[in-house]
Structures are given as C-alpha cells and as structure tokens.
Amino acid sequence: MPSIMNDPVTMESQLKRDLKLRRVIPHPAIDPYICSALGFVAKGDGGWHKIHNLSAPAGKPTNDGIPEEYRSIGYPYFDDIVAAILEAEISGYLASSGQKYSIEKLAFHSASQRLPSFST
C-alpha cells in the first residue's frame, strides 16, 4: 500500500517486533496462502496504526476468500463479560488492549467487591 512509504522505518520496526512476538510468520503456514497488503493509518497521537488492506490486490481481493460470516468483528458488552466470569466462578484479571488507558477509567461500586481485580 502507498501509505507504508509515509514511514518505512516504522513499518520495518513494527514487522520485526511482530516477528519476534510471533504475531506474523516468515513463511506460509497454510495452502493456499493468501496475504493482504499492509499499510498505515494515522493515529490521533501522531503515531501509526498498521492495517491489512483486505480489498487488495485489485481484481482478486483477500475479502473474496473470506466467508461472509467471518467478514465482521463483534465485541461483547462489558456486562456480558462480567456475567460470564461470575457464572464460571473464577477469579482473575480483565484486560483491554483496545484503548491504552481504558482499565484505569473503570469505576466500581463498593458492593461489587466480588468482581475481578483490575490492575493498571
């Protein structure tokens, strides 16, 4: 994607980090192997968010190989997550990777002491 040329050093460092963390692999793991183009979208803080362009390549986009039922992402409601944890009668930590400081902004009534612990 043309947007990777906006900051090729950042793209390279992000890919190296992703390889180290095994978020991406250096060779195809499945056959047939389909790979979407990488690009950047500007973030509000001046940084870059790496994206996959599922509309590429022209004429045969990656999206065409994805079944319709897997083409959208859904997120559960917080109350549903808490209800599932309470139903399972387990303790632990609940973390969010979607917003940098989302966990710090959660407030709980003192009557909710049996809810999971939160750590920042």
N, C-alpha and C positions, 0 to 999 in steps of 0.2 A: 504494500500500500504506500502511496506517496507520503503519508504522514510520518513514516519511520525516518524519512530524510530530515524531518524537523530537528531530530536529536538522535542521531545514530549511536552515539556513545551511551546514552541512557538505554536504548533498545538492547545493545550488546550486553551491558551490565545486568539488565533485567533477565535476559536469556541465560546468562551464565549463572545467576542466582537461582533461576528456576531449574536448571540442570542439576545444580548442587543439591537442591531440595527435592529432587526427583518429581517435580511438577510436570516436567516435559522429559522426553526420552530422546536420545540421539539417533534412533533408528525406528522404522515402523514396527509396531507390536502386533498389528493385525493385517489381514489381507482380505479385501483390498484396502490399501492405505489411502485415506483422504485427509488432506491437510488444508486448513483455511489460512488465508493471508493474515499476517499480523500488522497491526497499526497502532496508532496512539490517538487518544482523545485528551484534550487539555482538562486538567482538574482545576477546581476553584482556587486551590492554594498555589497555583503556578507549576505544579508537577504534571506528570503524565500518567494516564491510566492506559495500560496495554489492553487492546481488544483483538478479537478474532473477527475478520470480515467474512461472515458466512454467506455473503452474496457473491463471493469470488470463487473461482475465476469466471469471467464473462462467458455466457453460453452454457455453462455446466456448474452452477454454484453449489457449494457444500450443502446448503439448505435443501437442495433437491434430494440428497441422500439421507436426510433425517426424517423418520416417520412423523406424521402430523402431530401425534400425541406427545412427542418429545420436543416440539419446537418452542415451547414456552416454559418459563420458570415460575414456580409458585413459592410463596413464602408463608409459613404458618404464622398465626397470630400468637402473640406473647402469652395470652391467657391459655391457649390450647397447649403450649409447651409446658407451662406450669402445671396444668391439669394432668398431663401425661406423666410428668415427673412424680406428682403426688400419688397418682394411681399406681405407679410402679413401686412406690415406697422406697425410693433410693435417694441418696444424698449425693451432692457433687457440686460442680461449678457450671454455671451457664455463661458462655462467652459469645461475643458477637464480633465478626470480622468485617461487617458491612460498614460500620461507622466508627471512626477512630476512637471516639470518646463516649459511645452510646451507653456503656455499662456504668460509667461514672454518673450519668444523669438519671439513673433509675432510683425511685424513692419507694419505700415500703412502709406501710402502717405497722405499728408495734405489734399488732395482733397477728402479723404474718411471720412470726418467728420460725415457724416450721418450714418455710420456703428455703430453697437452696441458698448457700452463701454466695456473695458476689465479691470479686476481687478485681482491683484495677492494676 
